[in-house]
Amino acid sequence: MHLPDATYRLQFRNGMDFAKAVELIPHLVGLGISHLYASPLFTAVRGSTHGYDIVDYNEIDPALGGYDGLVRLAHALKAEGLGLVLDIVPNHMAAHLENDWWHSVIEWGRLSEFADYFDIDWREPLTLPFLGRSFEEEVAAGNLRLAYDHEHRCLAFRYYQALYPLNPASYAAIPRIGNAALERIAAVAGTAEWKTAAQFHAELASVVGTPSLAAELDQSLARFSADTLQLDRLHRRQSWRLMSWRTARDKLSYRRFFEVAGLVGMRVEDDAVFTDTHRLALALVREGLIDGLRIDHIDGLADPRGYLDRLRREAGDGTYILVEKILGENETLPSDWPVDGATGYEFISALADLLSDDTPSSWLSSEERRSAAEEAVMGCKLQVLGRNFNTEVRRLTGLAAGFTGDGAPDQDERTGEAIRQLAAALPVYRTYVGDQGPGAHDSRLLDGIAAKAAARSPDVGAEIAAIVSALRAPTDSADGKLRSAFRTRFQQLSGAVMAKAVEDTFFYRRGDYLAANEVGASPFWAPGGVVRFHAMMQDRASQMPHGLSATSTHDTKRGEDARARLHVVSEAPEVWAAATDRWHGMNAESMGRLPAGEKPDASVEQFLYQSLLGAWPITSPGDEDDLIFLRERMVDFAVKALREAKLRTSWDDPNERYEAAIKAFLGDLLDWQNRSFLGDFEKTSGPFIHAGLINSLSQTLVKLTAPGIPDIYQGSERVDLSLVDPDNRRGFSPHASLPSLPEAPAISDFENCKQTLISMGLTYRRGRGAACLAEGEYRAVPVEGPGSRHAAAFMRRSKHGFALTVVPRLVFGQTVDGRLAIRPELWRNTFLAWPENCELKRMRNLPTGKVIETRPLLAVADILRDFPVALLVEA
C-alpha cells in the first residue's frame, strides 16, 4: 500500500468540478500534497451543495463532469505522482424522487425490488414527511392534486414540483366515467407487476402519447382533484402517507441520518445492498483510479466491523481505508477494524490541550464547570431523545415489548423512559456488541450506563435491567433475533443522540470558551497541557500512525485559524470578561430597541462576541462593504447557532421574532457608523488575534510533524477564519508558495508564512524526512527554565534520522508589535534538554535555513529568534 504523505480535502460542487480540480494540481504539487481527498462524487440531488444526498451510487455526477471527467482528473493526478481518496456514504441515501430506488419503493411499496434496500419498518405505511402542513390542509388549499408524471410515465400526487407516484394497484380506484384514457390506463395497471415496471411505464406513455387522450386525461385528473374526499380515499390506498415535515419526530417509518428526514438509512449489512451500493466505488479502486476510501458515519451502520471486513476483502489490502469516527475520552479505534485510521477529529482535541492555558487554577479546570457541563449535557440528551428522536425511541419501545415488563398499561411509557436514560448515560458514541455478546470494553460500558440510568430513574429499574440484558444477549439466546434487532437499532441511535445533543446543542449553548466546542471534543474537557498532549501523540504513534491529522474539515464548527485565536481566551479570561461587560454597556441602546422578551441573554451575547473574535479579519475591515460581508456571515451563523441550541428557537419551531431581534442586534453591532464599539473591539481583539496567529503557526507545524497524515482543508493553507457550514464551503483562490519565508515577517505576511511553512514541511516529509515523520518514534523533548510553559518540543526519530519540532504556546501579551515574533525575553534561560541516547549532530532549522550546533541544552531563544516555530533536521 502506498500511504498518503499528506491529503488535500477538496469540496466538490459549489463551483468546483473535475475540470477546475485539474487546474488545482500544480498548486497541490507546490504544497507537497500526495493525495487529493474528494468529497462524495456520486450523483446527488440536483443542486446539492455537499454530495451526501446521493441518488445514484453507480453514476459519477454529470454536474461535476461525469465518469469521463473523473478519469481525466485521476490521470492528471497520477501524471504528477498524486493519488485520489474518495469519500463514500454507505449509511444513507437521499429520500428524494430523483432517487430511482426510492421512487420505485414509493410506487410499488413492499413489492419493489428495492423495498429492503432502505431501513424501513414495513409494519405500517411508508411515511413521507415532506409537506408544509398536514395532508388534509394541503388538499384544502389546493396544493395537492392528481397528475400525470411525464418523466416517470405514471400517475402521481403533485405537490408543487414533486410528483409522488401512485401504486398501480390503486389506479382502478380513480373514477373513469367513460374516459377512454383512464379506461386504457386502468387496464394496463390491472396487470402491472414491479418485475415488468419498464414495460408498464412504456404502455402508459403510449396511451398519453396521443394528444387527444392526453388532454382528456388532464381534464379528468383535474376534476378528480377537486373532490377532496376522493383524493383522500385514493391517498389511503397507497403504501405510503404524505404528511407534514413536523410529524417526522413523532411518526416516521424509516431510519434517518441523524434527524434529517430527507436522508434515509441503507441496509448495507445485506449482501445485495452492499453490492449495489459499492459496485462503482470498488470498480474505481480496481481500475486504479481511486487509491483510498473514506467511510462516512461508520457508527450509523448496523454492523461496522462486518461492513469493514467485507470492504477490505473487496477493496484489497493495497487500498487506504479511513473511517469517520468520533472517539470519546480515553476511547481508541477498535483494534479489530481492518482500517488505516480515522479522519482526525481526535487530533483537533489534542491541539486544544497544547494551546490552552492549563494553569491548575484556570476556570477551565474547575469542578464546578465540569459538574455544570455534565448536568447540561444530560439535559440536552434527554431533550433530543424526547423530541428530535422520539420516533426512534418509539420504535425501540415496540421492539422491547417482547422482553420487558408485564403488560401493564403504562409499560410503553416506562420502557421508553428506560431507553432514554440508558442512551443518555452512554459516555461514547456507541457500543459495538455483536452476535456473540459484548467484549470486555463494551461490557464495562453497559455496566456503567445501567448503574447511572438506574440511579437517575429508579422507578424504571426493572426495565433498565431487562434492556441491558437484551443488549448483552448473544443471537442464539432465547428471543435472540428480537434482542439482536433491538441492540442494532439502539447502537445506531446512540451515536446520533450524542452528536445532536453535544455537538449540535450543548456546544451552541456554552459560550465561555468556544475553542473547546468542536467536533470530537469532550463536553467535559479540561486542559491537560503539554504533558497530556505528548501522551496522546505517543498513543497515536503506536495505535493510529496512519490516521489523518485534521485541523479544519467541512464539519468543524469554525476554521482552524479562528479556533487557534480563540484558544488565547484561556490565557486572559479576565481581559475578555471585562471587554464583554464593556461591550454590553456600549450596545445597551441597541439592545433597548429590541422587542420586550426578545433580547439576547448574557450567554448568547457572549457567544456572539467570541464568534466575532474568531471571524474578525487579520487586518480590520477596509471599507463598509467588507463589514457588510462580515455582518451577513455572522447573521447567517447566529440564526443557525441559535436554532441548534434549541432554547428560544429551533429548526422545527423557529421563533421568527426572536431571530429578527438577533439579526437587528448584529446589524447595529456591525454597522459602519458604530465606531465606538468597532474601534474598541478591534483594539481589544488585537492581542488575541496576534497571539492567535502564533498559535496557528504552531498547530500547522505540529500537524506536519506529529504522528498521523497531515490533512489540509481547501483554502486553509492560507488563513481559515470560517464559521460553521455552509460558511466553510466558500470558494477559495490558490496562491503560489514563496520559495522562502520572509525575514522578520510582519503580521501581514501571515498567509504567505503559513502556506510556505506547509510547503517546506511537506516537501521535507516526502523527501529526506519520509522515514522519521511517517514511521519514526515520538519522543517528548523537555523544556526547562522560566519560560518552559510557553514552549513544547518533540522529536520524531528513526534509524534514518530525526526531526525536532519546537513551537511556542501561551504567548498572549508576549508578541512583538506588528511582527510574527515573540519577545526574546520570554525565552531567557529557557532550554531544550537534548534527549538521552540521541547522538549530538549539527542541525538546520528548515524554516530559516540557519545551522544550529547541537548541545545538551539548546537555548530556545536561539532556535526561535528569526521565526516563531522551528523544525530542526540533520544538516
WOVEN-V88344 format. One record per run of one state. SS is the DSSP state (a for helix, b for strand, c for the rest). FROM is the first residue (numbers start at 1). TO is the last residue. If there is no record, write none. Layout:
# WOVEN-V88344
SS,FROM,TO / SS,FROM,TO
This chain:
# WOVEN-V88344
c,1,5 / b,6,10 / c,11,12 / b,13,13 / c,14,15 / b,16,16 / c,17,17 / a,18,31 / c,32,34 / b,35,38 / c,39,41 / b,42,44 / c,45,53 / b,54,60 / c,61,61 / a,62,64 / c,65,65 / a,66,79 / c,80,82 / b,83,88 / c,89,91 / b,92,94 / c,95,99 / a,100,111 / c,112,117 / b,118,118 / c,119,119 / b,120,120 / c,121,125 / b,126,131 / c,132,134 / a,135,140 / c,141,143 / b,144,149 / c,150,153 / b,154,159 / c,160,161 / b,162,165 / c,166,167 / a,168,173 / c,174,179 / a,180,190 / c,191,193 / a,194,208 / c,209,210 / a,211,225 / c,226,227 / a,228,236 / c,237,239 / b,240,244 / a,245,249 / c,250,253 / b,254,254 / c,255,255 / b,256,257 / c,258,259 / b,260,266 / c,267,270 / a,271,286 / c,287,291 / b,292,295 / c,296,297 / a,298,300 / c,301,303 / a,304,315 / c,316,319 / b,320,323 / c,324,340 / b,341,342 / c,343,344 / a,345,355 / c,356,362 / a,363,365 / c,366,366 / a,367,386 / c,387,389 / a,390,400 / c,401,410 / a,411,425 / c,426,433 / b,434,434 / c,435,436 / b,437,437 / c,438,439 / a,440,456 / c,457,457 / a,458,472 / c,473,479 / a,480,503 / c,504,505 / a,506,508 / c,509,513 / a,514,516 / c,517,528 / a,529,543 / c,544,547 / b,548,549 / c,550,559 / a,560,570 / c,571,572 / a,573,586 / c,587,587 / a,588,592 / c,593,601 / a,602,615 / c,616,623 / a,624,645 / c,646,655 / a,656,669 / c,670,674 / a,675,705 / c,706,708 / b,709,713 / c,714,726 / a,727,729 / c,730,745 / b,746,746 / a,747,766 / c,767,769 / a,770,775 / c,776,776 / b,777,780 / c,781,782 / b,783,784 / c,785,787 / a,788,790 / b,791,798 / c,799,800 / b,801,808 / c,809,814 / b,815,815 / c,816,818 / b,819,819 / c,820,821 / b,822,822 / c,823,823 / a,824,827 / c,828,830 / b,831,833 / c,834,842 / b,843,845 / c,846,850 / b,851,852 / c,853,856 / b,857,859 / a,860,863 / c,864,869 / b,870,874 / c,875,875
